[in-house]
Amino acid sequence: MVDFLKFDLKFMIWPSFNVADSCVVCAAMLLFVSSFIEKPVGVEKA
């Protein structure tokens, strides 16, 4: 796999990410955020 993001912060080099890594991180963040969103009261599942 080809890595496409590499961060050089002068004092450390951040690990490289590829598309699959980025998708996993985005999905984990969305799952975390969605766990704090409350569903409206009185709305039934279809």
PDB file with one MODEL, atoms N, CA, C and O in Angstrom:
MODEL        1
ATOM      1  N   MET A   1       0.832  -1.185   0.000  1.00  0.00           N
ATOM      2  CA  MET A   1       0.000   0.000   0.000  1.00  0.00           C
ATOM      3  C   MET A   1       0.874   1.246   0.000  1.00  0.00           C
ATOM      4  O   MET A   1       1.961   1.263   0.578  1.00  0.00           O
ATOM      5  N   VAL A   2       0.392   2.256  -0.641  1.00  0.00           N
ATOM      6  CA  VAL A   2       1.134   3.510  -0.720  1.00  0.00           C
ATOM      7  C   VAL A   2       0.649   4.445   0.382  1.00  0.00           C
ATOM      8  O   VAL A   2      -0.550   4.699   0.498  1.00  0.00           O
ATOM      9  N   ASP A   3       1.564   4.951   1.181  1.00  0.00           N
ATOM     10  CA  ASP A   3       1.221   5.921   2.212  1.00  0.00           C
ATOM     11  C   ASP A   3       1.120   7.296   1.586  1.00  0.00           C
ATOM     12  O   ASP A   3       1.930   7.654   0.732  1.00  0.00           O
ATOM     13  N   PHE A   4       0.114   8.083   2.012  1.00  0.00           N
ATOM     14  CA  PHE A   4      -0.058   9.373   1.377  1.00  0.00           C
ATOM     15  C   PHE A   4      -0.018  10.554   2.338  1.00  0.00           C
ATOM     16  O   PHE A   4       0.040  11.696   1.880  1.00  0.00           O
ATOM     17  N   LEU A   5      -0.045  10.333   3.632  1.00  0.00           N
ATOM     18  CA  LEU A   5       0.077  11.430   4.592  1.00  0.00           C
ATOM     19  C   LEU A   5       1.260  11.164   5.502  1.00  0.00           C
ATOM     20  O   LEU A   5       1.319  10.126   6.162  1.00  0.00           O
ATOM     21  N   LYS A   6       2.188  12.079   5.541  1.00  0.00           N
ATOM     22  CA  LYS A   6       3.335  11.955   6.426  1.00  0.00           C
ATOM     23  C   LYS A   6       3.580  13.321   7.043  1.00  0.00           C
ATOM     24  O   LYS A   6       3.775  14.302   6.326  1.00  0.00           O
ATOM     25  N   PHE A   7       3.570  13.390   8.363  1.00  0.00           N
ATOM     26  CA  PHE A   7       3.725  14.656   9.066  1.00  0.00           C
ATOM     27  C   PHE A   7       5.100  14.732   9.709  1.00  0.00           C
ATOM     28  O   PHE A   7       5.484  13.858  10.487  1.00  0.00           O
ATOM     29  N   ASP A   8       5.830  15.774   9.382  1.00  0.00           N
ATOM     30  CA  ASP A   8       7.137  16.024   9.981  1.00  0.00           C
ATOM     31  C   ASP A   8       7.004  17.278  10.841  1.00  0.00           C
ATOM     32  O   ASP A   8       6.928  18.393  10.325  1.00  0.00           O
ATOM     33  N   LEU A   9       6.978  17.080  12.164  1.00  0.00           N
ATOM     34  CA  LEU A   9       6.734  18.178  13.095  1.00  0.00           C
ATOM     35  C   LEU A   9       8.021  18.762  13.680  1.00  0.00           C
ATOM     36  O   LEU A   9       7.992  19.357  14.757  1.00  0.00           O
ATOM     37  N   LYS A  10       9.113  18.604  13.005  1.00  0.00           N
ATOM     38  CA  LYS A  10      10.450  19.081  13.411  1.00  0.00           C
ATOM     39  C   LYS A  10      11.008  18.299  14.594  1.00  0.00           C
ATOM     40  O   LYS A  10      12.185  17.941  14.576  1.00  0.00           O
ATOM     41  N   PHE A  11      10.214  18.022  15.612  1.00  0.00           N
ATOM     42  CA  PHE A  11      10.722  17.315  16.780  1.00  0.00           C
ATOM     43  C   PHE A  11      10.344  15.836  16.766  1.00  0.00           C
ATOM     44  O   PHE A  11      10.878  15.053  17.553  1.00  0.00           O
ATOM     45  N   MET A  12       9.431  15.448  15.883  1.00  0.00           N
ATOM     46  CA  MET A  12       9.087  14.035  15.716  1.00  0.00           C
ATOM     47  C   MET A  12       8.429  13.835  14.359  1.00  0.00           C
ATOM     48  O   MET A  12       7.882  14.774  13.780  1.00  0.00           O
ATOM     49  N   ILE A  13       8.485  12.625  13.863  1.00  0.00           N
ATOM     50  CA  ILE A  13       7.831  12.293  12.598  1.00  0.00           C
ATOM     51  C   ILE A  13       6.608  11.442  12.916  1.00  0.00           C
ATOM     52  O   ILE A  13       6.723  10.359  13.488  1.00  0.00           O
ATOM     53  N   TRP A  14       5.432  11.949  12.536  1.00  0.00           N
ATOM     54  CA  TRP A  14       4.184  11.238  12.786  1.00  0.00           C
ATOM     55  C   TRP A  14       4.087  10.042  11.832  1.00  0.00           C
ATOM     56  O   TRP A  14       4.562  10.129  10.700  1.00  0.00           O
ATOM     57  N   PRO A  15       3.490   8.942  12.257  1.00  0.00           N
ATOM     58  CA  PRO A  15       3.372   7.778  11.374  1.00  0.00           C
ATOM     59  C   PRO A  15       2.600   8.091  10.094  1.00  0.00           C
ATOM     60  O   PRO A  15       1.729   8.961  10.074  1.00  0.00           O
ATOM     61  N   SER A  16       2.925   7.387   9.061  1.00  0.00           N
ATOM     62  CA  SER A  16       2.259   7.580   7.776  1.00  0.00           C
ATOM     63  C   SER A  16       0.894   6.889   7.776  1.00  0.00           C
ATOM     64  O   SER A  16       0.705   5.859   8.423  1.00  0.00           O
ATOM     65  N   PHE A  17      -0.045   7.473   7.043  1.00  0.00           N
ATOM     66  CA  PHE A  17      -1.382   6.904   6.923  1.00  0.00           C
ATOM     67  C   PHE A  17      -1.659   6.590   5.460  1.00  0.00           C
ATOM     68  O   PHE A  17      -1.207   7.311   4.570  1.00  0.00           O
ATOM     69  N   ASN A  18      -2.381   5.544   5.217  1.00  0.00           N
ATOM     70  CA  ASN A  18      -2.872   5.275   3.875  1.00  0.00           C
ATOM     71  C   ASN A  18      -4.392   5.405   3.889  1.00  0.00           C
ATOM     72  O   ASN A  18      -4.967   5.737   4.926  1.00  0.00           O
ATOM     73  N   VAL A  19      -5.042   5.155   2.780  1.00  0.00           N
ATOM     74  CA  VAL A  19      -6.487   5.356   2.680  1.00  0.00           C
ATOM     75  C   VAL A  19      -7.238   4.469   3.671  1.00  0.00           C
ATOM     76  O   VAL A  19      -8.181   4.933   4.311  1.00  0.00           O
ATOM     77  N   ALA A  20      -6.846   3.229   3.809  1.00  0.00           N
ATOM     78  CA  ALA A  20      -7.537   2.310   4.722  1.00  0.00           C
ATOM     79  C   ALA A  20      -7.425   2.795   6.164  1.00  0.00           C
ATOM     80  O   ALA A  20      -8.408   2.764   6.904  1.00  0.00           O
ATOM     81  N   ASP A  21      -6.240   3.243   6.571  1.00  0.00           N
ATOM     82  CA  ASP A  21      -6.060   3.764   7.924  1.00  0.00           C
ATOM     83  C   ASP A  21      -6.946   4.982   8.158  1.00  0.00           C
ATOM     84  O   ASP A  21      -7.559   5.114   9.217  1.00  0.00           O
ATOM     85  N   SER A  22      -7.012   5.861   7.182  1.00  0.00           N
ATOM     86  CA  SER A  22      -7.822   7.067   7.307  1.00  0.00           C
ATOM     87  C   SER A  22      -9.305   6.727   7.448  1.00  0.00           C
ATOM     88  O   SER A  22     -10.013   7.358   8.232  1.00  0.00           O
ATOM     89  N   CYS A  23      -9.773   5.744   6.700  1.00  0.00           N
ATOM     90  CA  CYS A  23     -11.178   5.332   6.780  1.00  0.00           C
ATOM     91  C   CYS A  23     -11.507   4.730   8.149  1.00  0.00           C
ATOM     92  O   CYS A  23     -12.575   4.989   8.702  1.00  0.00           O
ATOM     93  N   VAL A  24     -10.603   3.942   8.683  1.00  0.00           N
ATOM     94  CA  VAL A  24     -10.817   3.346  10.005  1.00  0.00           C
ATOM     95  C   VAL A  24     -10.876   4.433  11.072  1.00  0.00           C
ATOM     96  O   VAL A  24     -11.738   4.382  11.950  1.00  0.00           O
ATOM     97  N   VAL A  25      -9.990   5.405  11.017  1.00  0.00           N
ATOM     98  CA  VAL A  25      -9.980   6.491  11.997  1.00  0.00           C
ATOM     99  C   VAL A  25     -11.250   7.329  11.893  1.00  0.00           C
ATOM    100  O   VAL A  25     -11.848   7.669  12.914  1.00  0.00           O
ATOM    101  N   CYS A  26     -11.672   7.668  10.671  1.00  0.00           N
ATOM    102  CA  CYS A  26     -12.903   8.454  10.476  1.00  0.00           C
ATOM    103  C   CYS A  26     -14.120   7.690  10.995  1.00  0.00           C
ATOM    104  O   CYS A  26     -14.981   8.281  11.647  1.00  0.00           O
ATOM    105  N   ALA A  27     -14.205   6.403  10.723  1.00  0.00           N
ATOM    106  CA  ALA A  27     -15.330   5.595  11.193  1.00  0.00           C
ATOM    107  C   ALA A  27     -15.360   5.525  12.718  1.00  0.00           C
ATOM    108  O   ALA A  27     -16.432   5.600  13.318  1.00  0.00           O
ATOM    109  N   ALA A  28     -14.214   5.383  13.339  1.00  0.00           N
ATOM    110  CA  ALA A  28     -14.155   5.335  14.799  1.00  0.00           C
ATOM    111  C   ALA A  28     -14.590   6.670  15.409  1.00  0.00           C
ATOM    112  O   ALA A  28     -15.300   6.693  16.415  1.00  0.00           O
ATOM    113  N   MET A  29     -14.169   7.771  14.805  1.00  0.00           N
ATOM    114  CA  MET A  29     -14.582   9.086  15.316  1.00  0.00           C
ATOM    115  C   MET A  29     -16.083   9.289  15.153  1.00  0.00           C
ATOM    116  O   MET A  29     -16.737   9.794  16.065  1.00  0.00           O
ATOM    117  N   LEU A  30     -16.641   8.904  14.004  1.00  0.00           N
ATOM    118  CA  LEU A  30     -18.078   9.037  13.797  1.00  0.00           C
ATOM    119  C   LEU A  30     -18.870   8.170  14.767  1.00  0.00           C
ATOM    120  O   LEU A  30     -19.903   8.608  15.275  1.00  0.00           O
ATOM    121  N   LEU A  31     -18.417   6.967  15.031  1.00  0.00           N
ATOM    122  CA  LEU A  31     -19.080   6.096  15.992  1.00  0.00           C
ATOM    123  C   LEU A  31     -19.042   6.701  17.392  1.00  0.00           C
ATOM    124  O   LEU A  31     -20.035   6.655  18.118  1.00  0.00           O
ATOM    125  N   PHE A  32     -17.899   7.265  17.769  1.00  0.00           N
ATOM    126  CA  PHE A  32     -17.753   7.899  19.081  1.00  0.00           C
ATOM    127  C   PHE A  32     -18.694   9.083  19.215  1.00  0.00           C
ATOM    128  O   PHE A  32     -19.379   9.215  20.229  1.00  0.00           O
ATOM    129  N   VAL A  33     -18.741   9.943  18.213  1.00  0.00           N
ATOM    130  CA  VAL A  33     -19.597  11.134  18.260  1.00  0.00           C
ATOM    131  C   VAL A  33     -21.067  10.729  18.253  1.00  0.00           C
ATOM    132  O   VAL A  33     -21.866  11.309  18.988  1.00  0.00           O
ATOM    133  N   SER A  34     -21.436   9.748  17.439  1.00  0.00           N
ATOM    134  CA  SER A  34     -22.841   9.346  17.357  1.00  0.00           C
ATOM    135  C   SER A  34     -23.335   8.708  18.651  1.00  0.00           C
ATOM    136  O   SER A  34     -24.541   8.683  18.899  1.00  0.00           O
ATOM    137  N   SER A  35     -22.441   8.198  19.470  1.00  0.00           N
ATOM    138  CA  SER A  35     -22.864   7.604  20.734  1.00  0.00           C
ATOM    139  C   SER A  35     -23.343   8.658  21.729  1.00  0.00           C
ATOM    140  O   SER A  35     -24.011   8.318  22.705  1.00  0.00           O
ATOM    141  N   PHE A  36     -23.017   9.930  21.501  1.00  0.00           N
ATOM    142  CA  PHE A  36     -23.451  10.999  22.389  1.00  0.00           C
ATOM    143  C   PHE A  36     -24.685  11.736  21.883  1.00  0.00           C
ATOM    144  O   PHE A  36     -25.218  12.591  22.590  1.00  0.00           O
ATOM    145  N   ILE A  37     -25.147  11.428  20.685  1.00  0.00           N
ATOM    146  CA  ILE A  37     -26.308  12.086  20.117  1.00  0.00           C
ATOM    147  C   ILE A  37     -27.561  11.323  20.532  1.00  0.00           C
ATOM    148  O   ILE A  37     -27.688  10.122  20.295  1.00  0.00           O
ATOM    149  N   GLU A  38     -28.497  12.062  21.167  1.00  0.00           N
ATOM    150  CA  GLU A  38     -29.721  11.428  21.623  1.00  0.00           C
ATOM    151  C   GLU A  38     -30.747  11.376  20.499  1.00  0.00           C
ATOM    152  O   GLU A  38     -30.843  12.290  19.680  1.00  0.00           O
ATOM    153  N   LYS A  39     -31.509  10.292  20.477  1.00  0.00           N
ATOM    154  CA  LYS A  39     -32.572  10.157  19.505  1.00  0.00           C
ATOM    155  C   LYS A  39     -33.808  10.873  20.041  1.00  0.00           C
ATOM    156  O   LYS A  39     -34.041  10.865  21.249  1.00  0.00           O
ATOM    157  N   PRO A  40     -34.607  11.492  19.166  1.00  0.00           N
ATOM    158  CA  PRO A  40     -35.821  12.170  19.609  1.00  0.00           C
ATOM    159  C   PRO A  40     -36.782  11.208  20.301  1.00  0.00           C
ATOM    160  O   PRO A  40     -36.913  10.052  19.901  1.00  0.00           O
ATOM    161  N   VAL A  41     -37.453  11.698  21.344  1.00  0.00           N
ATOM    162  CA  VAL A  41     -38.415  10.890  22.077  1.00  0.00           C
ATOM    163  C   VAL A  41     -39.694  10.764  21.263  1.00  0.00           C
ATOM    164  O   VAL A  41     -40.138  11.744  20.664  1.00  0.00           O
ATOM    165  N   GLY A  42     -40.287   9.594  21.229  1.00  0.00           N
ATOM    166  CA  GLY A  42     -41.553   9.375  20.548  1.00  0.00           C
ATOM    167  C   GLY A  42     -41.405   8.944  19.111  1.00  0.00           C
ATOM    168  O   GLY A  42     -42.411   8.706  18.443  1.00  0.00           O
ATOM    169  N   VAL A  43     -40.219   8.837  18.621  1.00  0.00           N
ATOM    170  CA  VAL A  43     -40.010   8.394  17.250  1.00  0.00           C
ATOM    171  C   VAL A  43     -39.789   6.898  17.265  1.00  0.00           C
ATOM    172  O   VAL A  43     -38.883   6.396  17.930  1.00  0.00           O
ATOM    173  N   GLU A  44     -40.625   6.190  16.526  1.00  0.00           N
ATOM    174  CA  GLU A  44     -40.520   4.729  16.488  1.00  0.00           C
ATOM    175  C   GLU A  44     -39.687   4.295  15.284  1.00  0.00           C
ATOM    176  O   GLU A  44     -39.596   5.000  14.279  1.00  0.00           O
ATOM    177  N   LYS A  45     -39.088   3.125  15.414  1.00  0.00           N
ATOM    178  CA  LYS A  45     -38.339   2.575  14.292  1.00  0.00           C
ATOM    179  C   LYS A  45     -39.297   2.108  13.216  1.00  0.00           C
ATOM    180  O   LYS A  45     -40.378   1.603  13.518  1.00  0.00           O
ATOM    181  N   ALA A  46     -38.914   2.270  11.984  1.00  0.00           N
ATOM    182  CA  ALA A  46     -39.789   1.862  10.867  1.00  0.00           C
ATOM    183  C   ALA A  46     -39.683   0.379  10.619  1.00  0.00           C
ATOM    184  O   ALA A  46     -40.342  -0.146   9.722  1.00  0.00           O
TER     185      ALA A  46
ENDMDL
END
